[in-house]
Amino acid sequence: MTVNTVKGYLSKTSGCAVYAGYPDISKRDEWEAFPIELKREIVKRGEEALLEPWSELLVSDFREFFRSGNRVRFEDKYFSRRRKLNSLVMAECVQNKGRFIDAILDGLYLIMEESSWCLPPHNSHVRDGQNDAMPNVARPVIDLFDAESGAEVAFCEYLLRPVFEKISPNISEYVNYRLEERIFVPFLNEHFWWMGNGKEPMCNWTPWCTQNVLICALTRSANYFDEDKRRKFLEKAAASCDYFLDEYGEDGCCNEGAQYYSHAALCLFGCLELMAGVTGEAFAGIYSEKLIKNMANYIVKMHVAGDTYINFADCSAHPGRRGAREFLFGKRTGDDVLAGFAAEDLKSQSMYARLIPDEINLFYHVMQAFAYKEMTEYKGNGDNIRPKDSWFESTGLMVARDNVYTLAAKAGNNADSHNHNDVGSFTIYKDGKPFVIDLGVGTYTEKTFSERRYEIWTMQSKYHNLPTFTDESGAEIMQKPGAEYVARSVKCELGDAPIGKTSGEGSGEVCSLSMDIASAYGDERIGSYHRIVTLNKGEDITVTDKYDGELKAFVSIMTYEKPVSDEHGMRISVGELGCIDLSGGVVTDIEECPINDARLSMAWKHSVYRVVIEIDDAHELSLLIR
């Protein structure tokens, strides 16, 4: 491990208080200070939750994943319990009349009496190991949602402790019993892969699990742990956070994409907030670190328009809205653009959406509610600010913009977390609308995270904006997964206007990414494949490919709007958005790809299309996109 950032700041502190960053239900002045429309909506949501039945979660539901590979049937029942409990707890904290308490206790005990909080596809102590087909009661696995569930019951007990104490001490004792068994003992005494050891790559699991373990430990009553024991949680968490940071370049780019920013950088923020909340100002200095600032601001640089973001790998083009976590991260790092961006996004949402109804983490609901008034009144610099063009050298990603186009092009390698084989691909939005797209990923199944991952069509280079090769037998040669399948001779040039300004028509500014992507295919018959992707600001986008090799080459272009080729196969009209003019190739096929998957259909409401362009014998293809 080369990074010593979090441990370094922790070493400047001593001791460890009990976390009290948000008030429990007894602090009435703070809960009653919410705006009236917020209180009404929270109570309304709680009243609706009272009418919903609690889901029945059976062992056969747990085992469904091992029979069919289907995760959804179990997860729908599992997560609905947690969402309902959140709504009830928030409503009781706002109203404080006791009318939600019985239902809260029903939900709290239902969750605590589950045989395991670990999801079936994560039910192994070994990374990517064989999952146990039954819950492991004797040796719990701390996965993402064991930790999330621990945080939920812990924060529920923290908020309602004054009420629970009047009913019976057994409630808090039972919560602590479950936390001891499923969180505290395994966390302090075992090594789970996501904790880090400097020998294998980390991902969003590291801060996501760590944050939730800290919520569990730091919200226990003052006499539950002594200060030295609380400090052990901090020290182990700090080490894990540094292993996670070791995966990042100084540019702060999340190689898992904008969707996983919410579970990576924002969960790191959660860790830092919790640590700062129990140690003091000396630790809070960590927010001045350049890496932390860049990780925070990454999401702004990936934004296209509305709820649309640049996406690659398993990330969706619609990865979620911004809220209190981004807002507070921006404030802590002194980034008024990020804070304003989050505030404006919140204000653009319906009242229903502002209460993050799909979120299962109770801590986030409280954070959102207590930041709500400030966010709705915030006058920052996040509205209508076009981010600077960006080159993320750590992942090989360029993002460039003008008044019309947002262009992203990716070099890098095929070993990203949640990887798709997409070295050299690009995406284009015109006036905020999808022109040339990246599909994202379908519903997760057993196959998604197995050795058969790249049998899934959305993972394959053929369904990205990339060449596919064929040999004399007709066999297709696509990109392969792994760090050795990489772009070489990578060069990025940015001709950027200052932040907050716009480029004029025909400004002459050029942003380009050039690379040789032949190595991504791992086939010696492909000598070189040099690609240059260029945004000519105020004018158009060009893609120039030069190929040297023995195989026949076909380039795929993925679109959302229906493409139509002219009679010569030299011009592609993409809906009403624009056209792509070809030189050095001809359209040979347009494949309609129906969207039947629930997760994909959240981003793409109808079929998408794959245009196939055969490169001619000169092996030079030019695309003019406008």
N, C-alpha and C positions, 0 to 999 in steps of 0.2 A: 504494500500500500504506500503510495506516495503522498496522498492527501492527509493532512492532519488538522483540518480546519475546525471541525466541530469539537474534537477532543482538545484542540488548542484553546478555544474559547472557554470550554468547560473548565479547563485547568486554571483559568483566571478567577474562578469562583470557589466558594466553599459552602458546604451544607446543602440542604435541599428542603424547602418548605413544602406544605401541602398546596396543591393547585387550587386557586380560588379566583380564576380569571372571569368566571361568570357566576351570578348569584343563584343560590338555591331558592326554592319557592317561598321561603319566609321573608325574603328581601322584597317586600311588596312595592316599595317606591320605584324600584328599578323595573319590575315587570309591568307595573301599571303605567309606566311612562311611555310605553309603545304608542304609536299613532293609532287612532281609533279604528281606521280601516284595516290595519294589521291585526289588531286584537279580534275584530269581528271575523276576519278570514280564518285565523287560527282556531277560534272556537267553533266556527262552522265546520271546519275540517275535522275537528274532534267529534262533533255531533254526527257527522256522516260516518266516521269510523265506528261509533257505537252501534250503528245499524248493520255493519258488515260482520259476517260470521268469521270466527277464527278458522284458519285453514287446518285441516287434519293431515298431519305429516307422518307417514307410515314407513316402516322399514322397506316395504316393497317399493316405495317411491325412491328411497336411497339406492336400492339395487337396480333400478331401471337403467341407470347409466351403464352398468356392467352387462346388462342384457342387450341393450340396443344402441348404446353410445349417446342416448338422448340425455342432455343435462337439464333441459328446460322444465320438464314436468316436476322434478324435485324443486328446482330453484324458484319456480313461480309460487309454490306453496311456502317455501322457506322465507323468501323475501317479503311476501305479503304480510306475514306476522310482524315483521320488524317495522314495516311502513305503518301499519295500523298502530302499533305501540307508540311510535314517534308522534303521530297525530294526537293520540290520547294524552300523552305526557305534556306536549306543548299546550294543549287546551287547558289542562288542569293547572299548569303553572301560570297561565294568563288569568284564568277565572278564579281559581282557589276556593271552590265551593264544595269540593269532594265528590262531585257528580260523576267524575271519570275514574275515580280511584279503584272501584271494584273491577272494572274492565282492564285497567292498567295492571292490577295484580294478576288477573287471569293471563294476560299476555306475557308478563314478566315470568311467571311460573311455567307457562308453556315453553318458553324459550329455554329456561334453566333446566327443564326436565327433558329436553331433547338429548338423545344418547350421545350425540356429538354435534359440535358447531362447525366442523370441517366439511367442506363440500366433497361429494363423491370423487370428482376428478382430481382432487388434491390430497387424497387420503393415503399418503405415503410419507415416511420420514426421509426418503432419498429423493433428490431432485430428479424428475423425469423417471422415477422408479415405478415399479408395478404397484398400482393402487389396491389396497385391501377392499374387498367387496362388502365388508361390514364395518360399522363404526368401531374404532379402537378405544374402548372405554378405559382400559388400564393404562394406556400410554397415549394421551391425546396429541394430535398433530396441530401445531399452530400454523394454520394457513391464513389466507387473506380474511376469510369470513369467520373463522374461529376468533381471530383478533377483533374483527368488526363486531361480532356478537358480544364478546367480552366488553368492548367499549360501550356498546348499547346498554347492557344491563348495569354496568358500572356507572355510567353517566345518568341513567334513570334513577338509580339509588342515590347518587350525589344530589340531584336536583330535588328529589322528594324525601330525602332523609328526615327532615323535621316532621313530615306527615307519617312516614313509616314508623318512626319512634313512638308515636302516640298509639299506633295500632298494635305493634308487637316488635320487640327486638329481633324476633326470628327472621324477619324479612331481610334486614341488612346482613344478618349472620349467614343466611342462605346464599345471598349474592356473593359475599366474601368467600364462602366455602367453594362455590363454583369457580370463582376467579382464581383462587389458590390452586385448585385442581387442574384447571384448563389453561391458565395463563401464567401465573407467577412461578409455580414449581418448574414447569417445562422451560419457561423463558430463562430462568436463572441457572438451570442445571443441565440443559441440553443445548446442542448446537444444531439449529436448523439452517439449511443452505442459504436462505435469504439474509441471514445475519452477516454473511461475508467472512472470507478468510484470506482474501488477496489472491486466490488461485483460480477463481471462476467468476464469470461476469455476473453482475447484479442487475436488477431491473426494478420496476415499480413496486414489486413485492417488498423490497427492503424498507423504504420509508413508510409504505402503507401499513405493513404489519407493525413496524416500530412505533409509529404514531399511536396506534390503537392500544398497544401494550402500555405505553406511557399514560394514556387516558385512564386505563384500568388502575395502574399503580398509584398515580399521583393524585387521584380523587378519593383515595381511601381516607377515612377519618384520621385525625392526627395521632391517635394512639394505636393505629393498626400496625404501621411500620415505624421503626425508629428512623432517625435521620440518616444513619449510615446505610440502612437497607434501601431507603429511597434513592440514596446516592448511587448504589450499585446498579439500579435500573438506568439511571442517567449515563453512567459510564459505559455500560454495555450498549445502550442506544446510540451514544455518540460514536462509538467504534463502527457500528453498522452504518450510520449516516456517512461516515468518511469513506467506507468501502463503496457506498453508492456514489458519492461525489467523485471517486476515483475513475468512474466510468465516463465522466463528462469532460468534454473539452471546455476551455475557458469561454467559448462562445455561448454555452448554456443550452445547446440544442438537445432536445429529447429525441433519441433515435427511435422511440416508440410512437412518436407522432402526437398531434394536438390532443387527441382523445385521452392518451395516457399521461399527458401533462397533469391532468386532474388527480391522478393517482401517484405521480412521480414527484414533480416539483412542488405541487400543492400539498402533498402529504409530508414532504420534507419541511415545508413551511409549518405544517402542523406540529412536527417534532420540535422545530426551533421555537415556536410560540410556547409550547408546553415547557420546554427547558428554561426559556427566558422567564416564564411566569413563576418558576420556583427557585430561580437562582439570582435574578436581578440584572441591573444595567450592564455589568461587565460582559455578560454573555450576549446581550442584545446587540453589541457591537458587530456581531457576525453579519448583520444585514448590510454592512458597508462593503463586504467582500464583493469583488467584481463578478466572480462566478455566480454567487447567489443572486446578484442583481440581474445578470443575464439569463439565468434560469427563470426568474420571475417574469421577465419581459418577453420571453420566447413566444408566448401565446399571442401577443399583439402582432408580432412579426408574421405569424402564420394566418392572420385573419384575412378573409376575402371580402365578405359583406354579410350583414345580418348574422345568421347562425351558421354561416358557411366558412370553412377553413381549408387551407391546404392540407391534403391528406396523403399518406403513404402507409405501407405495411398494413397492419390490422386496423388502422384508424379510419373512422367514417368521415365523410365530407361534412357531416353535421354532428360534431362531437360533444355538443352540449353548450349551455349558456354560461355566461360569467356571473359571479356573485360575490358574496362577502369574502371568501377566501382570497380571490384575486385582488379585491379591493384592499383588504388589509395587508396583503403581501406587498402591493404597490406602496401603501403608506409606510410600511416598515422599511422598505428599501429606498424611500424617497423618490419613487417613480410616479410622478403625477399623471403621466400618460396612461400607465397601467391602471391606476386607481380610477381615473376618469373613464377609461374604457369599460371597466367593470361596472361602474355606476350607471353609465349610459345604457349598457346592455340590460341591466336590471330594470331600468325605467322603461325600456322598450317592450318588456314582457307583460303578459296579463297578470292580474293579481293572483290567480291560481298558480301560474308558473313561478312567481316570485317566492313561493313557499317551498320550492324544490320538492315536489310531491314524490318523485321517484327515488329520492335519496334515502338510504337506510341508516346513515350515520347521524345519530341524535346530536352529537357535538356540532356538526355542521348546521343543523336546524337552529340550534341556539345561537351560533355565530351569525347566521343569516338574520335572525330576528333582531339581535342587538345592534347590528350594523345597518339595519334597514332605514332608519330615519336619516342617518348621516348620508347614506348612499343616495336616497331620493332627493336630498337637498344639495348634493355635492356639485360644485361648479369647478370641474377640473379641465384638463386639456385632452380628454380622451375622445371627444366627439368630433367626427369627421377629420381625424388626423390620419393621413396615409403614412404608414411606417416607412422608414428608410429601406432601400434595397438591402438584402442580407446575403452574405456568404457564410454558411456554417461549415467551416473547414473540417470540423470533427466528424461530420457525417457526410460531407460532400453534397450539401443541399444549397442551391441558390434560389432565392425568391426575389422577383423584380416586378415593378409595377409602373404603369403610367395612368393617365386618366381613364383609359378604356380597359386595358389588359392587366391581369395578374398571372404571372408565369412562374412556375416552379419547375426546376430540373434537378435530377438527383444523380450523383456519381456514386461514391461510397462502395460498399460491398454487400454481399448477400448473407451477412451474419448479424443483422440487426435483431434486437429483441422484437418478437412478433413479425419476423421477416417475411416479406414477399420477394420473389426473384425479380427485382425491378431496377437493376443497375442501368443507368442511362435513360430512364423513363422521364416523362415530363407531363405536366398538367397545365391547362389554360382555362381561365375564366375571362369572359368578355362582359363588361358592364355588370359584373357580379354573378353572371349566369354560367353554368358549366358548358364549356366548349369542347375541350379534350380532357377526359376524366381519368381518375384512378378509382376503381370500384370500391376498395376497402375489403371487408371480410363478411362472410355470412355468419349465421348462428353457430356458436361454438358447439362442437361435438367431440366425442372421443378421438375422432380422426384428426381434428384440428391441431392437436399437440402430440402427434405421434410421428413415427417414421413415414407414415403415408400422407403427411401434410401436403406435399407438393403434387399429390393427385387431385387436389381440390383446384378447380379451374381458376378461381380468383387469385390464387397464389402464384400462378404460372406466368412466366415472362410473355407468353403468347397472348395473354389477356391484359398486358400493359402496352404502353406505346413504344414498342421495341421490335427489333427484327427477330424473326424465327428462320431457321435454315433447314433445308431438306437435302438429303443425299440422293444418289441415283435410285435407291430402292424406295424412295418416298418417305423414309423415316424422318421425323422432325427432331431438330436439335434446338433445345431451349436452354435458358440459363440454369445453372445449378446452385444449390444452397451451400453457403460456407464462406469463411473469411477469405479464402484464396480466390474466390470468384469475384473479382474486383475491377473497378475502373482504374486505368493507368493514364499517365500523361495528362493529368487533370489540371485545368487552368480556368480560373474564373476572373472575369473583368466586370467591374461595376461602374457604370456612369450614372451617378445618383444625384438627384436634386435634394436639397436640405430637407430635413424632417419637417412636415407640416406644409411644405410647398408642393406645387404641382408642376409637371413638365408641360411646356407648351406644345402645340402641334408641330411636328417635324423638328423637335428640339435638337436632334443630332446625337442625343445621349444613347449609348448602347450598353446593354448588359448581356453578357454571354458566358456560357459554360461549355468548355470543350473537353473531350475525353476520348480515350480508346477503350471500348467496352468488350473487345474480343475475349479477354481473359475470363469474363463472367460466364462464358459458355464452356470452357474447359475442353475445347476440341481443336487439335492442331491444324485441322483443315480450314479454320477461320484464322487467317494470318493477322489481320487487323480490321477494326471497325471503328473508324473515327467519326464522332458525332459532335456537331456544334449547334447549340440551341441559343437563339439570340432574340432579345426584345429590342427592336428599334423604336425607341420611345416616340409616341405621337404618330407612328406609322403602322407597323405590323410586327409579326413574329416569323422568324425563319428557322427551319431545321435543315441542316446539311449533313448528309451521311456519305462517307467514302469507305468503300469496302474492298479488302484484298483477301481473296480466299477461293477455295475450290467448290464451295457449296452454293446452291441457289438460295437467294435471300428474299424474304417477304417481310414487309414492315406492317405491323398492326397499329391502327389508330382507333382508340375507344372513344365513343361519343354517347351523350345522353339524348340529344335531339336526333331525329332520324336523318341519316345522311343519304344523299342521292348523288350518284355519279353522272357526269355528262356522257354522251354517247361515245366519246373517245377515251373515257377513263382517266382524264387528265385534270378534271376539276370535281371536287366534292363539295356540294352545298350541304351545310349542317343546319337543318331546320331553317329558322329565320335569323340565326345568329351571324352567319358569315360563311366563308368558303375557304377551301384549301386547294391551292393550285400546285400541281405536280410537275416536276421536270426530272427525267431519268427513271421513270417508273410508270406503271399503269394499274388502275384498280382492277382486281380480278374477282373480288367477292365482297359482299356486305352481309355479315352474319348477324341476325337478330338474336340477342341473348335475353330470354324472358327472366324477369325477376320474380321468383317464386318464394324466395327465402325471407322470413320475417325481419331479420336484422338488416339485410340489404335493402328491403323495401322501405325502411325508415329514411334512407337517403335517396333512393331511386324509385319513383312512384310508378314507372312503367319500364318497358324493355330498354336495355342499352344495346349498343351496336358496336361491332368490330369490323372496321374497314380493313381489307387486306390489299396491300400494294406490292406488286412484284417489281423488284429492282431490275433494270435492264442490264445487258451484258457489259456496259461501261462501269457498272458498280458505283455509280454516283447518283444519289437521290437528293432532290431539293424540294422542300415544302415551304410554300408561302402562305401564311395563315393570317387572314384578316376579315 
